[in-house]
Amino acid sequence: MRAACWLGLCSSAVLVLVMPFSVAQIPADVHRESVTDFVAKLNPAQKDLFEQASKAVSVGRFTESLGLHKQLLKDFPDDPILCKFASEDAIHTGDPAFAATLLKPIVANDPDDWQTTALLVRACAELGDTACRDTEMAKMVDLHKRGLTPNQLYTYAVENVKLDSGTLLIENSLVPWGYYKVYALGKMSDAGGKRIMTITLESGDMDQIAFAKEHPAEAAQGARMFSLDAYRETGLNSEGKRTQTHFTYRFLMGQPDYATIRQDFLDIATGKSKPMSSRSGLVVQ
C-alpha cells in the first residue's frame, strides 16, 4: 500500500497514515475513515490510480502523485483520507494553499483528527498564516493532553523554510525528548538535501538544578532554563567516526513561543547569530 511518507515527515519517517488508532484515541461515537475503508470504495481503475500515486510518493515524485490524487478527487471530493494524501503532496510541491483548502473542512467536521490538524499546521505555516498556524499548534497540544495523539508521536513538522543555499525544516515537540529534553528541532540541509546542521531548543533536567539556585522564585513557579544549540556536521575523524561541532548560542528563561523559536533558528541557520561557545571534534554516538 502506501509508503512511509506522511505528515510532511517523509525524511524522518515518524509515522505512516495507515497506523491504527487505539480505542482511547478515537471517541466511541466516532468512526474515522481508514485507508482500508477508502480503498474498499474504489473500482479497479480508481485503485490503479491510487496505487500509482503510492508508488510515486515512495520515490519522492510528489507532483506526479498530486496529479493522480486530483483525478481521484473528482470522484471523491470530500473524502478525508484522499484529502490528507493530496494535501501532503501539495505541501511538498509548494502549494500549501491547496492543502489548506482540502484540510480545513475536515478539521471543522472532525476537530479531534490529529493527522489533519498536524498537516494544517504546516500548510498554514508555509502560507504565512501565523494566526491559523498558532491556533492549530495549540490544538495539537490539546489533542495530546487528551490522549488523542499516538503515544509514540513526539514531534511533528511545522514548516520547511527555504534558505539561499538549502532548507530548514522546523519541528515542534509535543513531548520533550532525549537526554537534553529537546523542545524544538531545526534540520538544516544543503541544496542537495544533505543534512549539514541541526538546531535545537533544549532544557535539560540537570541544568535546572543550577537554574533553581540562581532563580529560586521563578523555578518555584515552574519556569525552566532553555538553551539554543546547534550541531554542525564535520565529517569523519581519523578513525572513520562521524563528528560534529557543538555550538551554544544563548540561554533563555522560560519557554519561548513558536515565532521566537522560528526567528532564532533562522538567525542561526543564516549566520546572523554568533555562538557564545563551541566544542569541535565531538564523536556522534
C-alpha positions, 0 to 999 in steps of 0.5 A, spaced: 500 500 500 502 506 501 509 508 503 512 511 509 511 518 507 506 522 511 505 528 515 510 532 511 515 527 515 517 523 509 525 524 511 524 522 518 519 517 517 515 518 524 509 515 522 505 512 516 497 514 515 495 507 515 497 506 523 491 504 527 488 508 532 487 505 539 480 505 542 482 511 547 484 515 541 478 515 537 471 517 541 466 511 541 461 515 537 466 516 532 468 512 526 474 515 522 475 513 515 481 508 514 485 507 508 482 500 508 475 503 508 477 508 502 480 503 498 474 498 499 470 504 495 474 504 489 473 500 482 479 497 479 481 503 475 480 508 481 485 503 485 490 503 479 490 510 480 491 510 487 496 505 487 500 509 482 500 515 486 503 510 492 508 508 488 510 515 486 510 518 493 515 512 495 520 515 490 519 522 492 515 524 485 510 528 489 507 532 483 506 526 479 502 523 485 498 530 486 496 529 479 493 522 480 490 524 487 486 530 483 483 525 478 481 521 484 478 527 487 473 528 482 470 522 484 471 523 491 471 530 493 470 530 500 473 524 502 478 525 508 483 520 507 484 522 499 484 529 502 490 528 507 494 524 501 493 530 496 494 535 501 501 532 503 503 532 496 501 539 495 505 541 501 511 538 498 510 541 491 509 548 494 502 549 494 500 549 501 494 553 499 491 547 496 492 543 502 489 548 506 483 548 502 482 540 502 484 540 510 480 545 513 473 542 512 475 536 515 478 539 521 471 543 522 467 536 521 472 532 525 476 537 530 479 531 534 483 528 527 490 529 529 493 527 522 489 533 519 490 538 524 498 536 524 498 537 516 494 544 517 499 546 521 504 546 516 500 548 510 498 554 514 505 555 516 508 555 509 502 560 507 504 565 512 498 564 516 501 565 523 494 566 526 491 559 523 498 556 524 498 558 532 491 556 533 492 549 530 499 548 534 495 549 540 490 544 538 495 539 537 497 540 544 490 539 546 489 533 542 495 530 546 493 532 553 487 528 551 490 522 549 488 523 542 495 523 539 499 516 538 503 515 544 509 514 540 508 521 536 513 526 539 514 531 534 511 533 528 513 538 522 511 545 522 514 548 516 520 547 511 523 554 510 527 555 504 534 558 505 539 561 499 543 555 499 538 549 502 532 548 507 530 548 514 525 544 516 522 546 523 519 541 528 515 542 534 515 537 540 509 535 543 513 531 548 520 533 550 525 528 548 532 525 549 537 526 554 537 534 553 529 534 553 529 537 546 523 542 545 524 544 538 528 541 532 531 545 526 534 540 520 538 544 516 540 541 509 544 543 503 541 544 496 542 537 495 538 535 501 544 533 505 543 534 512 549 539 514 546 542 521 541 541 526 538 546 531 535 545 537 531 548 543 533 544 549 532 544 557 535 539 560 533 536 567 540 537 570 541 544 568 535 546 572 538 544 578 543 550 577 537 554 574 533 553 581 539 556 585 540 562 581 532 563 580 529 560 586 522 564 585 521 563 578 523 555 578 518 555 584 513 557 579 515 552 574 519 556 569 525 552 566 532 554 563 532 553 555 538 553 551 539 554 543 544 549 540 546 547 534 550 541 531 554 542 525 556 536 521 564 535 520 565 529 517 569 523 519 575 523 524 581 519 523 578 513 525 572 513 520 567 516 526 562 521 524 563 528 528 560 534 529 561 541 532 557 543 538 555 550 538 551 554 544 548 560 542 544 563 548 540 561 554 533 563 555 528 563 561 522 560 560 519 557 554 519 561 548 513 561 543 513 558 536 515 565 532 521 566 537 523 559 536 522 560 528 526 567 528 532 564 532 533 558 528 533 562 522 538 567 525 542 561 526 541 557 520 543 564 516 549 566 520 546 572 523 547 569 530 554 568 533 555 562 538 557 564 545 561 557 545 563 551 541 566 544 542 569 541 535 571 534 534 565 531 538 564 523 536 556 522 534 554 516 538 
